Amino acid sequence: MTTNIKQVTSNGKALFDYVIEQKLSRNDAHTAKLLGLSTPFISNMRNNKLQVGASTILAFHESFDMPISTIRAIANVPRKEK
């Protein structure tokens, strides 16, 4: 019996790099301050120890006025199926 499990890992590094490249933030410490998150939390997401979750997506949306669909696409976060 084979089970096909599609495991998708979010890419926090791409999301934080995008914000810095678009000049929305200077660095990870500045991004953390704008998002109201700790720098170790951002470091863990950047190093794929934590996945980008709903609260982080919402923080990006509110802080940088980015569409949620764009944030999901950059960070490779799939929509939950019903």
URMO-V355400 format. One record per residue. PHI is phi in whole degrees, 0 to 359 (* if undefined). Layout:
phi = {PHI:PHI}
This chain:
phi = {*:248:243:267:247:267:257:247:255:285:243:295:302:297:293:291:298:299:298:288:296:278:62:276:207:275:198:296:296:294:299:301:296:295:275:76:244:276:294:296:297:294:300:294:290:298:265:58:273:232:268:288:250:299:293:290:299:296:298:297:299:287:280:247:53:266:297:300:298:291:298:299:294:295:273:59:256:286:285:287:275:276}
